[in-house]
Amino acid sequence: MKKFSCSTTAPVVSTKYGLLRGYQYGDMFYFKGIKYADSKRFEMPVEVQPWEGIREAQVYGYCSSVLSPYVMDKNIIVPHRYWLDSEDCQYLNIWSTELSKEAKKPVMVWIHGGGYENGSSIEHVDYEGENLARNGDVVVVSINHRLNIIGYLDLSSFDDGKYHNSGNVGNADIVASLKWIKENIAAFGGDPDNVTIFGQSGGGGKVANLLQTPAAAGLFHKAIIESGAWGEKNPKIMDGHAVAVAILEYLGMKEEDYLKLTEISYRELADAYNAVKEKLEKDGVDLFWQPTPNDWYLGKMEDVGICEHAKHIPLMMGSVFGEFMSQYEPEPEKLSEDKQRAIVEKVFGEHTDEVIEAFREAYPEKPICYAVTVDSIFRIPTMRYVEEWARQSESPVYNWMLTYCFDYMGTYPAWHCSEIPFVMHNIDLVEVYGCEECGKLQEEINGAWVSFAKTGDPNHEKLPEWPAFDPQTGAVMIFDRDTQVRKHHDQKLMNLLEQYGTTYIPDVFSEDEDENAVAHPY
């Protein structure tokens, strides 16, 4: 049977800007590397210019340039891949089983992780959208956008006209991609009036940002945040002026030469930034890339209240059990209870018994030494966010956690990114998911995401009934061997972890440097 198909006439789709030719493989149509916007450095994106003839859309487009080269790390549990990069990175990819305006399939737009500094739409092997499109009967879109210094450096203090929104142009690229989707996705079988944005880590943070961006109103209709709330409630906004001045001084320029920052190569700009980072940090400048609140992006919902357009958007939000584990003891389930207690005591000292008791109430089936592994850095802000959303929004919010322990180095708790293969129906692409239980979780999780994208309600026949969250009941869907809804199951534990300090303390599993200890692979 012929699987691959591409000719001079098919598959060719007509967009607002011109004709695009993708390819067909089996039952799936692929359109890769579609240019959705153009831009000049530090400036807002603009529409692409129409073209004559047919443009090829068969190869992924450029990814955003990054400040430092990627390094190979332990990628067995989160397989990575890398691609050509450029500032000219406003590209998107589409997977669909039908190219008909009558199909009107729900559209799911994936926003990649990597904070606001790194990442791309294809960085993880499990970002591929074909299985989600096929199994969910949806149209899947993934996007690239500007990151780090070219996406989020606020230069409005130099020119409040041209660079008024330079601290948000990375997010403005995402808005531009959603406008392109609204105008063109029907030709790819999608329904422009049923668009769900979903993202993990930094991608989840950007979903939260878009909920607070008036310019995004009407461009999406449902939102899913995966491990997208973290850290301090009110982290400092980067002082873009101080960063720019430090870079200029390093390059032998004066403050009035700021336009030179638009002329030098990205590599020169990045190298200069990397060279002045340490001094800036010593001077107290926060160097966490993130959007800048202004009249375009209103700021966090927790700080300024929910944006008007977001009040009508259903939300799913959650995190995973382990997130960024700093260290991990292989086969912890084989340790005696005394040894496990000793591990917890290294972190919590006189509060050990109290913490263990709360941990057992929350997770009675887990080894008690996981009390120093269970995440609070994402879980606590997530709990606060869904509670505030439930109070302010007119639409429901559904809270979830992935608490499954994988068969890797013994029982290995769900890590940052570990829900993605389940969501994308891609467990066959990641070897450590090769077990029957993972197959069950894939059907539960993927089914919930797809059902939510279609209807705004994640319930489906393979899940127990999942009620919307409200602050009184605190319902959360626990995805695990025994998937179930629990209510305020970890509130006491999280209160203790917040009170007694972070759980991210290295070297708690052994007194000596243990060559068998497993560092987290991020």
C-alpha positions in Angstrom: 0.0 0.0 0.0 1.3 3.4 -0.9 1.7 5.5 2.3 3.4 8.7 1.0 1.7 11.1 -1.4 2.8 14.5 -2.7 2.3 15.9 -6.2 2.2 19.2 -8.0 -1.5 19.5 -7.2 -2.0 17.7 -3.9 -2.1 18.2 -1.0 -2.3 21.9 -1.7 -4.3 24.3 0.6 -5.3 27.9 -0.1 -4.6 30.3 2.7 -5.2 34.1 3.0 -1.7 34.7 1.8 -1.3 32.1 -0.9 -1.1 28.3 -1.6 0.8 25.8 0.6 1.8 22.3 -0.4 2.3 19.7 2.4 2.3 16.0 2.1 0.2 13.0 3.0 1.5 9.9 4.8 -1.1 7.3 5.4 -4.3 8.9 6.7 -2.5 12.1 7.9 -1.8 15.4 6.2 1.3 17.2 7.3 2.0 20.9 6.8 5.3 22.0 8.4 7.2 25.2 8.6 4.4 27.6 7.7 5.4 31.2 8.1 2.7 32.9 10.1 4.4 36.4 10.8 7.4 38.5 10.1 9.2 41.0 12.4 12.2 43.2 13.0 14.3 42.8 16.1 12.5 44.0 19.3 9.4 45.0 17.3 5.9 43.6 17.1 5.2 40.9 14.5 3.5 41.8 11.3 1.5 39.8 8.8 3.4 37.9 6.1 3.2 39.2 2.6 1.1 37.3 0.1 3.0 35.3 -2.5 2.5 33.9 -6.0 2.6 30.3 -6.8 2.8 27.4 -4.3 5.0 27.5 -1.2 6.4 24.2 0.1 5.3 23.3 3.7 7.1 20.0 4.2 10.0 20.7 6.5 10.0 22.2 10.0 10.8 25.9 10.1 13.6 27.6 12.1 13.5 27.5 15.9 14.3 30.5 18.0 17.9 31.3 18.6 19.0 30.6 22.2 21.6 32.3 24.4 23.8 29.3 25.0 24.4 26.1 23.1 22.3 23.1 24.1 24.3 20.3 25.8 23.5 16.6 25.7 22.1 15.3 29.0 20.5 12.2 30.3 17.6 12.1 27.8 16.2 8.6 28.3 13.1 9.8 30.0 12.6 13.0 28.0 14.2 12.4 24.6 15.2 15.7 22.9 16.2 16.8 19.4 17.4 20.0 18.0 17.0 21.9 14.7 18.3 24.9 12.8 17.7 28.3 14.6 17.2 31.9 13.6 15.6 35.1 14.8 13.3 34.6 11.9 11.4 31.8 13.7 7.7 32.5 13.4 6.7 29.2 12.0 3.9 26.7 12.8 3.1 23.1 11.9 -0.3 21.4 11.3 -1.5 17.8 11.5 -4.9 16.9 10.2 -6.7 13.9 8.8 -9.0 15.9 6.6 -8.6 19.0 4.4 -12.1 20.3 4.2 -13.8 23.4 5.5 -16.8 21.3 6.3 -14.9 19.1 8.7 -14.8 21.7 11.5 -12.7 19.6 13.8 -11.6 21.1 17.2 -8.2 22.7 17.0 -5.5 22.1 19.7 -2.6 24.5 19.6 0.6 23.3 21.5 2.9 25.9 23.1 6.3 24.4 23.9 8.2 24.5 27.2 11.6 25.8 28.0 10.6 28.8 30.1 10.8 32.0 28.1 14.5 31.3 27.2 14.8 27.9 25.4 12.8 25.3 23.6 11.0 24.8 20.3 7.9 23.1 18.9 9.9 20.0 18.0 12.5 19.9 20.8 10.8 16.9 22.5 10.3 13.8 20.4 6.8 13.5 22.0 5.7 16.9 20.7 4.8 15.3 17.4 1.1 15.9 16.8 0.0 13.2 14.4 -1.2 10.7 17.0 -3.2 13.3 18.9 -4.8 14.4 15.7 -5.6 10.9 14.7 -6.8 9.4 18.0 -8.6 12.6 19.1 -10.1 13.5 15.6 -8.8 17.0 16.1 -6.5 19.4 14.2 -3.2 19.9 16.0 -1.0 22.9 15.6 2.5 23.6 17.2 4.3 26.9 17.0 7.7 28.5 17.4 8.2 32.1 18.6 10.9 34.5 19.7 12.5 33.7 23.0 15.0 35.2 25.5 16.6 38.5 24.7 14.9 38.9 21.3 11.5 38.0 22.7 11.4 39.5 26.2 13.9 42.4 26.6 12.0 45.5 27.6 13.5 48.5 25.8 10.5 50.8 26.3 12.7 53.1 28.5 14.7 54.0 25.3 11.8 54.4 22.9 8.2 54.1 24.2 6.9 54.1 20.7 8.7 51.6 18.5 9.8 49.4 21.5 6.8 50.0 23.8 6.0 46.3 23.8 9.5 44.8 23.2 9.3 43.0 26.6 6.3 41.0 25.2 7.1 40.4 21.5 7.6 36.7 22.1 4.1 36.4 23.4 2.9 38.7 20.6 4.3 36.2 18.2 2.0 33.6 19.8 -1.0 36.0 19.4 0.0 36.5 15.7 0.0 32.7 15.3 -3.5 32.4 16.8 -4.7 35.1 14.4 -3.3 33.2 11.5 -5.0 30.0 12.8 -8.3 31.8 13.1 -8.1 33.1 9.5 -6.8 29.9 7.9 -7.4 26.8 9.9 -10.8 26.0 8.3 -8.9 25.0 5.1 -7.0 22.4 7.1 -10.2 20.9 8.5 -10.3 22.9 11.7 -13.0 24.9 13.4 -11.7 28.5 14.1 -14.5 28.9 16.7 -13.3 25.9 18.8 -9.6 26.4 19.5 -7.9 25.1 22.7 -4.4 26.4 23.6 -2.3 24.0 25.8 1.3 24.1 27.0 3.6 22.7 29.6 6.1 24.5 31.9 7.0 27.7 30.1 4.3 26.9 27.6 1.8 26.6 30.4 3.0 29.9 31.7 2.4 31.4 28.2 -1.1 30.0 28.3 -1.7 31.8 31.6 -0.2 35.0 30.0 -2.6 34.8 27.0 -5.5 34.6 29.4 -4.4 38.0 30.6 -3.8 39.5 27.1 -6.7 41.5 25.7 -5.3 41.2 22.2 -5.8 37.4 22.4 -9.6 37.8 23.0 -11.6 35.7 20.6 -8.6 33.8 19.3 -9.0 30.7 21.6 -11.9 29.3 23.6 -10.4 26.8 26.1 -7.1 26.6 27.9 -4.9 23.9 29.5 -2.0 24.7 31.8 0.5 21.9 32.5 3.1 22.6 35.2 2.8 26.3 34.3 2.7 27.9 37.7 5.9 27.9 39.8 8.2 29.8 42.2 7.5 33.0 44.0 4.0 34.5 43.9 5.4 37.8 42.7 8.9 37.4 41.1 10.6 40.6 40.1 10.3 41.8 36.5 13.6 42.1 34.7 15.0 45.6 34.5 15.5 45.7 30.7 17.1 49.1 30.8 19.9 47.9 33.2 20.4 44.8 31.0 20.7 46.8 27.8 23.1 49.4 29.3 25.3 46.6 30.6 25.4 45.0 27.2 26.2 48.3 25.5 29.0 49.1 28.0 30.5 45.6 27.4 30.4 46.3 23.6 32.2 49.7 24.1 29.1 51.7 23.4 27.1 54.4 25.2 23.5 54.4 26.3 22.5 56.6 23.4 23.8 53.9 21.0 21.0 51.6 21.9 19.9 51.2 18.3 23.1 49.3 17.7 21.5 46.5 19.6 19.3 46.0 16.5 22.2 45.9 14.1 24.7 43.4 15.6 24.3 39.7 15.0 22.2 37.6 17.5 25.4 35.8 18.5 27.2 39.0 19.4 24.1 40.1 21.4 23.9 36.8 23.2 27.6 36.6 23.9 27.5 40.1 25.4 24.6 39.2 27.6 26.2 36.0 28.8 29.4 38.0 29.6 27.5 40.6 31.8 25.1 38.2 33.5 27.2 37.6 36.6 27.7 41.3 37.3 24.0 42.1 36.7 23.1 39.4 39.2 25.5 40.7 41.8 23.9 44.1 41.3 20.6 42.7 42.1 19.0 42.6 38.6 16.6 39.7 38.2 17.5 37.8 35.0 14.4 35.6 34.8 12.9 36.0 31.3 9.2 36.7 31.4 6.6 39.1 29.9 6.4 42.7 31.1 3.1 43.9 32.4 1.8 46.9 30.6 -1.4 47.9 28.6 -0.9 44.9 26.2 -0.2 42.2 28.8 -2.1 43.1 32.0 -0.1 41.0 34.4 -0.8 37.9 36.5 -4.4 37.1 37.3 -3.4 36.6 41.0 -2.0 40.2 41.0 -4.5 42.2 38.9 -7.6 40.1 38.6 -8.8 38.0 35.7 -8.9 39.6 32.3 -12.4 40.1 31.0 -12.2 37.8 28.0 -10.7 35.0 30.2 -13.8 34.9 32.4 -15.6 32.9 29.8 -12.9 30.3 29.0 -12.9 26.9 30.6 -9.6 25.9 32.1 -7.7 22.7 33.0 -4.7 23.0 35.2 -2.3 20.7 37.0 1.2 19.4 37.7 3.1 16.2 38.4 4.3 14.5 41.6 8.1 14.9 41.2 8.6 17.8 38.9 12.3 18.9 39.3 13.7 16.3 41.6 17.3 17.2 42.5 18.4 13.7 43.5 16.9 10.3 43.7 17.8 7.0 45.3 17.5 4.0 42.9 14.9 1.5 44.1 13.7 3.5 47.2 10.9 1.1 47.7 13.5 -1.5 48.9 14.8 0.7 51.7 13.7 -0.1 55.2 11.3 2.3 56.9 14.0 3.4 59.3 16.3 4.3 56.4 13.5 6.1 54.6 12.6 8.0 57.8 16.3 9.0 58.2 16.2 10.5 54.7 13.2 12.6 55.6 14.8 13.7 58.9 17.8 15.1 57.0 15.4 17.7 55.5 12.8 18.2 58.1 14.6 17.5 61.4 12.2 17.8 64.4 9.2 18.1 62.1 9.8 14.7 60.5 7.0 12.8 62.2 4.5 15.6 61.3 5.6 15.6 57.6 5.5 11.8 57.3 2.0 11.7 58.8 0.8 14.3 56.3 2.5 12.6 53.5 0.9 9.2 54.3 -2.5 10.9 54.4 -1.9 12.3 50.9 -0.1 9.4 49.4 -0.6 6.2 51.4 0.8 3.9 48.7 4.1 5.8 48.2 7.4 5.2 50.0 7.6 7.8 52.8 11.1 8.9 51.6 9.2 10.6 48.8 8.2 13.3 51.3 11.5 14.9 50.2 10.8 14.3 46.5 7.1 15.4 46.2 6.8 18.7 44.4 5.6 21.8 46.2 7.3 24.4 43.9 4.6 23.9 41.2 1.8 22.3 43.2 1.3 25.2 45.7 1.1 28.0 43.1 -1.2 25.7 41.0 -3.5 25.2 44.0 -3.6 29.0 44.6 -4.3 29.7 40.9 -7.2 27.3 40.6 -8.7 28.6 43.8 -8.5 32.2 42.6 -9.8 31.2 39.1 -12.8 29.4 40.7 -13.6 32.6 42.6 -13.2 35.1 39.7 -14.1 33.2 36.6 -17.6 32.5 35.1 -16.2 29.2 33.6 -15.1 26.0 35.3 -11.6 25.0 36.2 -10.6 21.3 36.4 -7.5 20.4 38.6 -5.4 17.3 38.0 -2.1 15.7 39.1 0.0 12.9 37.6 1.3 10.9 40.6 2.3 7.7 38.8 5.7 6.1 39.5 7.4 4.7 36.5 9.4 1.5 36.2 12.8 3.1 35.9 15.5 2.7 38.5 13.0 1.1 40.7 9.9 3.2 41.2 10.6 6.6 39.6 8.1 9.4 40.4 6.5 11.4 37.6 8.9 14.1 36.5 8.6 17.5 34.8 7.3 16.8 31.3 6.2 13.3 32.1 2.5 13.9 31.3 3.3 15.0 27.7 3.6 11.6 26.0 0.2 10.6 27.6 -1.4 13.9 26.4 -0.1 13.6 22.9 -0.8 9.8 22.6 2.9 9.3 22.0 4.0 6.8 24.7 5.3 4.5 21.9 8.0 7.2 21.1 9.5 7.1 24.6 10.8 3.7 25.7 10.3 4.1 29.5 6.5 4.3 28.9 6.5 0.7 27.6 4.1 -1.0 30.0 0.4 -1.9 30.3 -0.2 0.7 33.0 1.1 3.5 30.8 -1.2 2.4 28.1 -4.1 2.7 30.5 -3.0 6.2 31.6 -2.6 7.3 28.0 -6.2 6.5 27.3 -7.3 8.3 30.4 -5.2 11.4 30.0 -5.4 11.8 26.2 -9.1 11.2 26.4 -9.5 13.9 29.0 -7.5 16.5 27.0 -9.4 15.7 23.8 -12.8 15.7 25.5 -12.0 19.1 27.1 -10.9 20.5 23.7 -14.2 19.4 22.2 -16.7 20.4 24.9 -14.9 22.2 27.7 -15.5 19.2 30.0 -12.7 16.6 30.4 -15.1 13.8 31.5 -15.2 10.6 29.3 -16.1 7.0 29.7 -12.7 5.8 30.9 -12.5 8.2 33.8 -14.4 8.3 37.1 -16.6 11.4 37.3 -14.5 14.5 37.4 -16.2 17.5 39.1 -15.0 21.1 38.5 -12.8 22.5 41.2 -14.2 24.7 43.9 -12.4 25.9 47.0 -14.7 24.1 49.4 -14.3 20.6 48.0 -10.9 20.9 46.3 -11.5 18.1 43.8 -8.5 17.0 41.9 -8.2 14.1 39.4 -5.2 11.9 40.5 -3.9 10.1 37.4 -2.1 6.9 38.7 -2.4 3.1 38.7 -5.8 3.7 40.4 -7.0 6.9 38.8 -9.4 8.7 41.2 -10.8 12.0 42.3 -9.7 13.1 45.7 -10.5 16.3 47.7 -8.0 18.5 49.4 -5.8 15.3 49.6 -2.5 17.1 50.0 -3.5 20.5 51.5 -2.0 19.6 54.9 1.2 18.3 53.3 1.7 21.4 51.1 1.1 23.7 54.1 3.9 21.9 56.0 6.3 21.9 53.0 5.7 25.7 52.6 6.1 26.3 56.3 9.3 24.2 56.8 11.0 25.1 53.5 11.7 23.7 50.1 12.0 20.0 49.4 14.7 20.6 46.8 17.7 19.9 48.9 20.5 17.8 47.4 22.4 14.8 48.8 19.6 13.7 51.2 19.6 10.1 50.1 23.2 9.3 51.2 25.8 10.7 53.5 28.5 10.2 50.9 28.6 11.1 47.2 26.8 8.0 45.9 27.7 7.1 42.3 24.4 5.3 42.0 22.4 8.4 42.9 20.4 9.6 39.9 20.5 13.3 39.1 17.4 14.8 37.5 17.9 15.1 33.7 17.0 18.7 33.2 
